[in-house]
Amino acid sequence: MGGALVWMVLLPLLLQDPGSQGLSCNVSSWDVDWTTEFTATCLNFSGQGLSLPRNQSLQARNVVLLDLSGNGLQELPLPFFALLGKLEVLDVTNNPLDGVDRALAMRCKLDLKADCSCVLESWHQIRQDNCSGQLPLLCLDTATGAWHNISTFLEVGCPPGLSVMTIGALVAGCSLLLGLTIAGLVLAWRLRGRWMVSSHDLDKTWAAQDGSRSGLGKQPRYSSRGLSPKPPEAVLPRPSTPDYENVFVGQPATRHQWAEQG
């Protein structure tokens, strides 16, 4: 009985054109409470601007088709799908996804409907490595509204050199290089400021030393005498001689004789 009910839900979807976005269940018009238990096999939460809880599962164990299109989702938290063991169709078109969890891609029976993007490369690779006998995965071209084979799209639109991991590594490397460059410029600017301050202080010190040296050079010559007084030279006492030391004995008589003769 359960299997027949599932086919009743999926049959209209399988008969539709792949590019059609029509669903067999109406859009939920009420405010979504993630703690509410849903018993329906088809849930349509498209275009409601929802954000998926990161640490809580959707309470819908019987859901087979889940439409989350047009909600601006960037990620699909794995815990949100933990209880959705019967989920077979997941529509996440019109969402700017950054990636798809590996564990979610490992569900080989899950048909993912998403916009054509290079982020689907990991999903496609995991499905090729772990799921055999599956129909080719399709992705939606948002520009034309046409559905394309994911494998063909990835070969044309996502060359190996432009893979998600490569682009991420390039972005991370450029960010690191930019950060190091900015840090180097800031460090150089700070060191230059410190060098200028140190040079200015050193110039002041040299100027002060030159001033003190020039002041010492202008001191009077006798300034050193006051610092180291030199005792006057000792004068030897003259020997005492009588006043007549130059008088020659006998010379006056001779002179007198010369006078008488003349």
Short mmCIF file of the C-alpha atoms (twelve columns), coordinates in Angstrom:
data_MODEL
# 
_entry.id   MODEL 
# 
loop_
_atom_site.group_PDB 
_atom_site.id 
_atom_site.type_symbol 
_atom_site.label_atom_id 
_atom_site.label_alt_id 
_atom_site.label_comp_id 
_atom_site.label_asym_id 
_atom_site.label_seq_id 
_atom_site.Cartn_x 
_atom_site.Cartn_y 
_atom_site.Cartn_z 
_atom_site.pdbx_PDB_model_num 
ATOM 1   C CA . MET A 1   0.000   0.000   0.000   1 
ATOM 2   C CA . GLY A 2   2.820   2.348   0.895   1 
ATOM 3   C CA . GLY A 3   4.613   1.694   -2.408  1 
ATOM 4   C CA . ALA A 4   1.465   2.383   -4.394  1 
ATOM 5   C CA . LEU A 5   1.022   5.696   -2.584  1 
ATOM 6   C CA . VAL A 6   4.572   6.735   -3.442  1 
ATOM 7   C CA . TRP A 7   4.036   5.960   -7.130  1 
ATOM 8   C CA . MET A 8   0.816   7.943   -7.103  1 
ATOM 9   C CA . VAL A 9   2.824   10.946  -5.990  1 
ATOM 10  C CA . LEU A 10  5.794   10.453  -8.329  1 
ATOM 11  C CA . LEU A 11  3.923   9.437   -11.482 1 
ATOM 12  C CA . PRO A 12  2.744   12.969  -12.366 1 
ATOM 13  C CA . LEU A 13  6.316   14.194  -11.919 1 
ATOM 14  C CA . LEU A 14  7.786   11.544  -14.194 1 
ATOM 15  C CA . LEU A 15  5.287   12.372  -16.908 1 
ATOM 16  C CA . GLN A 16  6.162   16.068  -16.842 1 
ATOM 17  C CA . ASP A 17  8.708   17.737  -19.078 1 
ATOM 18  C CA . PRO A 18  12.080  17.879  -17.307 1 
ATOM 19  C CA . GLY A 19  12.172  21.652  -17.619 1 
ATOM 20  C CA . SER A 20  8.803   22.084  -15.996 1 
ATOM 21  C CA . GLN A 21  8.808   23.251  -12.438 1 
ATOM 22  C CA . GLY A 22  5.268   22.115  -11.726 1 
ATOM 23  C CA . LEU A 23  4.786   20.019  -8.621  1 
ATOM 24  C CA . SER A 24  2.034   17.701  -7.507  1 
ATOM 25  C CA . CYS A 25  1.731   19.397  -4.133  1 
ATOM 26  C CA . ASN A 26  0.785   22.947  -3.321  1 
ATOM 27  C CA . VAL A 27  3.107   25.476  -1.760  1 
ATOM 28  C CA . SER A 28  2.789   25.619  1.991   1 
ATOM 29  C CA . SER A 29  1.148   28.951  2.777   1 
ATOM 30  C CA . TRP A 30  1.660   28.929  6.540   1 
ATOM 31  C CA . ASP A 31  4.657   29.907  8.568   1 
ATOM 32  C CA . VAL A 32  6.968   26.941  8.703   1 
ATOM 33  C CA . ASP A 33  7.724   25.574  12.149  1 
ATOM 34  C CA . TRP A 34  10.589  23.110  11.886  1 
ATOM 35  C CA . THR A 35  9.484   21.403  15.100  1 
ATOM 36  C CA . THR A 36  6.188   20.435  13.477  1 
ATOM 37  C CA . GLU A 37  5.849   16.834  12.311  1 
ATOM 38  C CA . PHE A 38  4.768   16.553  8.675   1 
ATOM 39  C CA . THR A 39  3.012   13.409  7.490   1 
ATOM 40  C CA . ALA A 40  2.681   14.313  3.797   1 
ATOM 41  C CA . THR A 41  4.800   12.634  1.152   1 
ATOM 42  C CA . CYS A 42  5.285   15.876  -0.779  1 
ATOM 43  C CA . LEU A 43  6.301   19.171  0.779   1 
ATOM 44  C CA . ASN A 44  6.632   22.405  -1.164  1 
ATOM 45  C CA . PHE A 45  8.462   25.229  0.628   1 
ATOM 46  C CA . SER A 46  9.522   27.103  -2.514  1 
ATOM 47  C CA . GLY A 47  9.941   30.880  -2.618  1 
ATOM 48  C CA . GLN A 48  9.391   31.527  1.090   1 
ATOM 49  C CA . GLY A 49  12.832  32.863  1.992   1 
ATOM 50  C CA . LEU A 50  13.440  30.058  4.456   1 
ATOM 51  C CA . SER A 51  16.697  29.262  6.204   1 
ATOM 52  C CA . LEU A 52  17.339  25.652  7.102   1 
ATOM 53  C CA . PRO A 53  18.234  24.830  10.716  1 
ATOM 54  C CA . ARG A 54  21.784  23.550  11.047  1 
ATOM 55  C CA . ASN A 55  21.277  21.262  14.048  1 
ATOM 56  C CA . GLN A 56  17.733  20.018  13.570  1 
ATOM 57  C CA . SER A 57  16.102  17.562  11.185  1 
ATOM 58  C CA . LEU A 58  12.923  18.107  9.242   1 
ATOM 59  C CA . GLN A 59  10.191  16.079  10.952  1 
ATOM 60  C CA . ALA A 60  8.914   14.390  7.798   1 
ATOM 61  C CA . ARG A 61  9.820   10.715  7.741   1 
ATOM 62  C CA . ASN A 62  7.399   9.943   4.905   1 
ATOM 63  C CA . VAL A 63  8.341   12.751  2.533   1 
ATOM 64  C CA . VAL A 64  9.351   11.586  -0.945  1 
ATOM 65  C CA . LEU A 65  9.515   14.921  -2.751  1 
ATOM 66  C CA . LEU A 66  10.839  18.061  -1.085  1 
ATOM 67  C CA . ASP A 67  10.859  21.407  -2.874  1 
ATOM 68  C CA . LEU A 68  13.175  24.045  -1.402  1 
ATOM 69  C CA . SER A 69  13.599  26.099  -4.574  1 
ATOM 70  C CA . GLY A 70  13.885  29.885  -4.578  1 
ATOM 71  C CA . ASN A 71  14.830  30.355  -0.927  1 
ATOM 72  C CA . GLY A 72  18.286  31.873  -1.384  1 
ATOM 73  C CA . LEU A 73  19.970  28.878  0.233   1 
ATOM 74  C CA . GLN A 74  23.767  28.718  0.152   1 
ATOM 75  C CA . GLU A 75  24.158  25.353  1.864   1 
ATOM 76  C CA . LEU A 76  22.209  22.206  2.618   1 
ATOM 77  C CA . PRO A 77  22.958  21.253  6.248   1 
ATOM 78  C CA . LEU A 78  23.246  17.482  6.501   1 
ATOM 79  C CA . PRO A 79  21.410  17.220  9.879   1 
ATOM 80  C CA . PHE A 80  18.331  18.735  8.224   1 
ATOM 81  C CA . PHE A 81  17.981  15.610  6.048   1 
ATOM 82  C CA . ALA A 82  18.863  13.067  8.740   1 
ATOM 83  C CA . LEU A 83  15.303  11.699  9.133   1 
ATOM 84  C CA . LEU A 84  14.352  11.876  5.448   1 
ATOM 85  C CA . GLY A 85  15.163  8.274   4.631   1 
ATOM 86  C CA . LYS A 86  12.458  8.041   1.966   1 
ATOM 87  C CA . LEU A 87  13.384  11.228  0.133   1 
ATOM 88  C CA . GLU A 88  13.827  10.622  -3.613  1 
ATOM 89  C CA . VAL A 89  13.456  14.060  -5.221  1 
ATOM 90  C CA . LEU A 90  15.095  17.190  -3.838  1 
ATOM 91  C CA . ASP A 91  14.496  20.432  -5.729  1 
ATOM 92  C CA . VAL A 92  16.946  23.194  -4.810  1 
ATOM 93  C CA . THR A 93  16.840  25.213  -8.030  1 
ATOM 94  C CA . ASN A 94  17.123  29.007  -7.870  1 
ATOM 95  C CA . ASN A 95  19.424  28.802  -4.854  1 
ATOM 96  C CA . PRO A 96  23.044  30.100  -4.890  1 
ATOM 97  C CA . LEU A 97  24.521  26.932  -3.402  1 
ATOM 98  C CA . ASP A 98  28.161  26.951  -2.307  1 
ATOM 99  C CA . GLY A 99  28.360  23.164  -2.272  1 
ATOM 100 C CA . VAL A 100 26.596  19.895  -1.522  1 
ATOM 101 C CA . ASP A 101 27.529  17.663  1.394   1 
ATOM 102 C CA . ARG A 102 29.324  14.450  0.444   1 
ATOM 103 C CA . ALA A 103 27.065  12.299  2.623   1 
ATOM 104 C CA . LEU A 104 24.009  13.714  0.872   1 
ATOM 105 C CA . ALA A 105 25.518  12.916  -2.517  1 
ATOM 106 C CA . MET A 106 26.088  9.331   -1.368  1 
ATOM 107 C CA . ARG A 107 22.325  8.740   -1.428  1 
ATOM 108 C CA . CYS A 108 22.230  7.118   -4.831  1 
ATOM 109 C CA . LYS A 109 18.419  7.063   -4.995  1 
ATOM 110 C CA . LEU A 110 18.177  10.806  -4.412  1 
ATOM 111 C CA . ASP A 111 17.509  12.861  -7.539  1 
ATOM 112 C CA . LEU A 112 18.927  16.341  -7.055  1 
ATOM 113 C CA . LYS A 113 17.437  19.166  -9.097  1 
ATOM 114 C CA . ALA A 114 19.767  22.162  -9.007  1 
ATOM 115 C CA . ASP A 115 21.022  25.047  -11.118 1 
ATOM 116 C CA . CYS A 116 23.972  24.349  -13.386 1 
ATOM 117 C CA . SER A 117 27.033  25.357  -11.417 1 
ATOM 118 C CA . CYS A 118 30.583  24.182  -10.872 1 
ATOM 119 C CA . VAL A 119 29.702  23.358  -7.255  1 
ATOM 120 C CA . LEU A 120 27.947  20.259  -8.598  1 
ATOM 121 C CA . GLU A 121 31.278  18.799  -9.690  1 
ATOM 122 C CA . SER A 122 31.852  17.081  -6.342  1 
ATOM 123 C CA . TRP A 123 28.284  15.728  -6.372  1 
ATOM 124 C CA . HIS A 124 28.740  14.376  -9.892  1 
ATOM 125 C CA . GLN A 125 32.117  12.802  -9.064  1 
ATOM 126 C CA . ILE A 126 30.793  11.086  -5.940  1 
ATOM 127 C CA . ARG A 127 27.818  9.708   -7.837  1 
ATOM 128 C CA . GLN A 128 30.068  8.358   -10.584 1 
ATOM 129 C CA . ASP A 129 32.366  6.668   -8.077  1 
ATOM 130 C CA . ASN A 130 29.701  5.197   -5.799  1 
ATOM 131 C CA . CYS A 131 26.432  4.883   -7.729  1 
ATOM 132 C CA . SER A 132 26.068  2.650   -10.769 1 
ATOM 133 C CA . GLY A 133 23.111  2.188   -13.072 1 
ATOM 134 C CA . GLN A 134 21.719  5.665   -12.376 1 
ATOM 135 C CA . LEU A 135 20.162  7.961   -14.938 1 
ATOM 136 C CA . PRO A 136 22.323  10.919  -16.005 1 
ATOM 137 C CA . LEU A 137 21.988  13.847  -13.637 1 
ATOM 138 C CA . LEU A 138 20.437  17.010  -15.017 1 
ATOM 139 C CA . CYS A 139 20.906  20.641  -14.034 1 
ATOM 140 C CA . LEU A 140 18.889  23.747  -14.857 1 
ATOM 141 C CA . ASP A 141 20.332  26.520  -17.016 1 
ATOM 142 C CA . THR A 142 18.912  29.599  -15.307 1 
ATOM 143 C CA . ALA A 143 19.587  31.791  -18.359 1 
ATOM 144 C CA . THR A 144 17.544  29.705  -20.798 1 
ATOM 145 C CA . GLY A 145 15.415  27.589  -18.495 1 
ATOM 146 C CA . ALA A 146 16.645  24.435  -20.234 1 
ATOM 147 C CA . TRP A 147 17.901  21.273  -18.557 1 
ATOM 148 C CA . HIS A 148 21.382  19.986  -19.379 1 
ATOM 149 C CA . ASN A 149 23.366  16.890  -18.626 1 
ATOM 150 C CA . ILE A 150 25.602  17.729  -15.671 1 
ATOM 151 C CA . SER A 151 28.528  15.835  -17.134 1 
ATOM 152 C CA . THR A 152 28.370  17.835  -20.384 1 
ATOM 153 C CA . PHE A 153 27.988  21.111  -18.540 1 
ATOM 154 C CA . LEU A 154 30.974  20.430  -16.293 1 
ATOM 155 C CA . GLU A 155 33.198  19.549  -19.240 1 
ATOM 156 C CA . VAL A 156 32.330  22.769  -21.053 1 
ATOM 157 C CA . GLY A 157 31.694  25.237  -18.253 1 
ATOM 158 C CA . CYS A 158 34.099  23.985  -15.589 1 
ATOM 159 C CA . PRO A 159 37.502  23.010  -17.038 1 
ATOM 160 C CA . PRO A 160 39.840  21.140  -14.676 1 
ATOM 161 C CA . GLY A 161 41.854  24.284  -14.060 1 
ATOM 162 C CA . LEU A 162 38.728  26.063  -12.846 1 
ATOM 163 C CA . SER A 163 37.413  23.470  -10.433 1 
ATOM 164 C CA . VAL A 164 35.843  24.595  -7.204  1 
ATOM 165 C CA . MET A 165 38.772  23.389  -5.122  1 
ATOM 166 C CA . THR A 166 41.269  25.086  -7.419  1 
ATOM 167 C CA . ILE A 167 39.370  28.346  -7.369  1 
ATOM 168 C CA . GLY A 168 39.091  28.140  -3.596  1 
ATOM 169 C CA . ALA A 169 42.812  27.503  -3.267  1 
ATOM 170 C CA . LEU A 170 43.602  30.446  -5.547  1 
ATOM 171 C CA . VAL A 171 41.309  32.746  -3.599  1 
ATOM 172 C CA . ALA A 172 42.815  31.606  -0.300  1 
ATOM 173 C CA . GLY A 173 46.345  32.062  -1.647  1 
ATOM 174 C CA . CYS A 174 45.606  35.553  -2.956  1 
ATOM 175 C CA . SER A 175 43.981  36.504  0.337   1 
ATOM 176 C CA . LEU A 176 47.000  35.232  2.264   1 
ATOM 177 C CA . LEU A 177 49.396  37.106  -0.020  1 
ATOM 178 C CA . LEU A 178 47.372  40.286  0.324   1 
ATOM 179 C CA . GLY A 179 47.320  39.918  4.098   1 
ATOM 180 C CA . LEU A 180 51.080  39.393  4.252   1 
ATOM 181 C CA . THR A 181 51.659  42.409  2.007   1 
ATOM 182 C CA . ILE A 182 49.501  44.645  4.178   1 
ATOM 183 C CA . ALA A 183 51.178  43.348  7.338   1 
ATOM 184 C CA . GLY A 184 54.610  44.001  5.810   1 
ATOM 185 C CA . LEU A 185 53.672  47.560  4.872   1 
ATOM 186 C CA . VAL A 186 52.313  48.264  8.349   1 
ATOM 187 C CA . LEU A 187 55.443  46.825  9.963   1 
ATOM 188 C CA . ALA A 188 57.702  48.863  7.676   1 
ATOM 189 C CA . TRP A 189 55.735  52.017  8.472   1 
ATOM 190 C CA . ARG A 190 56.049  51.418  12.206  1 
ATOM 191 C CA . LEU A 191 59.771  50.664  11.981  1 
ATOM 192 C CA . ARG A 192 60.303  53.811  9.927   1 
ATOM 193 C CA . GLY A 193 58.468  55.862  12.560  1 
ATOM 194 C CA . ARG A 194 60.593  54.393  15.344  1 
ATOM 195 C CA . TRP A 195 63.779  54.971  13.343  1 
ATOM 196 C CA . MET A 196 62.881  58.616  12.778  1 
ATOM 197 C CA . VAL A 197 62.194  59.144  16.500  1 
ATOM 198 C CA . SER A 198 65.461  57.431  17.463  1 
ATOM 199 C CA . SER A 199 67.408  59.466  14.892  1 
ATOM 200 C CA . HIS A 200 65.873  62.692  16.193  1 
ATOM 201 C CA . ASP A 201 66.782  61.838  19.786  1 
ATOM 202 C CA . LEU A 202 70.317  60.905  18.723  1 
ATOM 203 C CA . ASP A 203 70.732  64.234  16.934  1 
ATOM 204 C CA . LYS A 204 69.662  66.027  20.106  1 
ATOM 205 C CA . THR A 205 72.205  64.057  22.139  1 
ATOM 206 C CA . TRP A 206 75.011  64.849  19.719  1 
ATOM 207 C CA . ALA A 207 74.060  68.528  19.708  1 
ATOM 208 C CA . ALA A 208 74.129  68.628  23.507  1 
ATOM 209 C CA . GLN A 209 77.543  66.958  23.593  1 
ATOM 210 C CA . ASP A 210 78.939  69.371  20.996  1 
ATOM 211 C CA . GLY A 211 77.652  72.310  23.028  1 
ATOM 212 C CA . SER A 212 79.289  71.092  26.215  1 
ATOM 213 C CA . ARG A 213 82.585  70.526  24.415  1 
ATOM 214 C CA . SER A 214 82.606  74.024  22.913  1 
ATOM 215 C CA . GLY A 215 81.879  75.488  26.350  1 
ATOM 216 C CA . LEU A 216 84.914  73.755  27.801  1 
ATOM 217 C CA . GLY A 217 87.139  74.988  24.979  1 
ATOM 218 C CA . LYS A 218 86.298  78.677  25.765  1 
ATOM 219 C CA . GLN A 219 87.527  78.564  29.388  1 
ATOM 220 C CA . PRO A 220 90.351  81.063  30.250  1 
ATOM 221 C CA . ARG A 221 93.864  79.774  30.286  1 
ATOM 222 C CA . TYR A 222 94.278  80.381  33.982  1 
ATOM 223 C CA . SER A 223 91.412  78.216  34.830  1 
ATOM 224 C CA . SER A 224 93.744  75.266  35.036  1 
ATOM 225 C CA . ARG A 225 95.932  77.114  37.495  1 
ATOM 226 C CA . GLY A 226 93.188  77.328  39.984  1 
ATOM 227 C CA . LEU A 227 92.641  73.639  39.683  1 
ATOM 228 C CA . SER A 228 96.296  72.688  40.113  1 
ATOM 229 C CA . PRO A 229 98.224  75.573  41.761  1 
ATOM 230 C CA . LYS A 230 101.950 75.491  41.080  1 
ATOM 231 C CA . PRO A 231 104.193 76.682  43.946  1 
ATOM 232 C CA . PRO A 232 106.540 79.571  43.075  1 
ATOM 233 C CA . GLU A 233 110.114 78.654  42.351  1 
ATOM 234 C CA . ALA A 234 112.403 78.991  45.341  1 
ATOM 235 C CA . VAL A 235 114.949 81.879  45.092  1 
ATOM 236 C CA . LEU A 236 118.372 80.976  46.341  1 
ATOM 237 C CA . PRO A 237 119.671 83.475  48.926  1 
ATOM 238 C CA . ARG A 238 122.528 85.611  47.709  1 
ATOM 239 C CA . PRO A 239 125.729 85.197  49.730  1 
ATOM 240 C CA . SER A 240 126.408 88.147  51.985  1 
ATOM 241 C CA . THR A 241 129.464 90.077  50.830  1 
ATOM 242 C CA . PRO A 242 130.910 93.240  52.239  1 
ATOM 243 C CA . ASP A 243 130.342 96.473  50.422  1 
ATOM 244 C CA . TYR A 244 133.990 96.730  49.580  1 
ATOM 245 C CA . GLU A 245 134.271 93.560  47.707  1 
ATOM 246 C CA . ASN A 246 135.271 95.438  44.557  1 
ATOM 247 C CA . VAL A 247 138.002 97.498  46.213  1 
ATOM 248 C CA . PHE A 248 141.478 96.325  45.278  1 
ATOM 249 C CA . VAL A 249 144.093 96.673  47.885  1 
ATOM 250 C CA . GLY A 250 146.976 98.777  46.858  1 
ATOM 251 C CA . GLN A 251 145.391 100.284 43.752  1 
ATOM 252 C CA . PRO A 252 144.712 103.741 45.186  1 
ATOM 253 C CA . ALA A 253 148.377 104.226 46.004  1 
ATOM 254 C CA . THR A 254 149.365 103.345 42.523  1 
ATOM 255 C CA . ARG A 255 146.893 105.788 41.060  1 
ATOM 256 C CA . HIS A 256 148.313 108.441 43.338  1 
ATOM 257 C CA . GLN A 257 151.810 107.822 42.171  1 
ATOM 258 C CA . TRP A 258 150.704 108.136 38.522  1 
ATOM 259 C CA . ALA A 259 149.139 111.439 39.392  1 
ATOM 260 C CA . GLU A 260 152.268 112.823 40.956  1 
ATOM 261 C CA . GLN A 261 154.375 111.821 38.041  1 
ATOM 262 C CA . GLY A 262 152.039 113.419 35.599  1 
# 
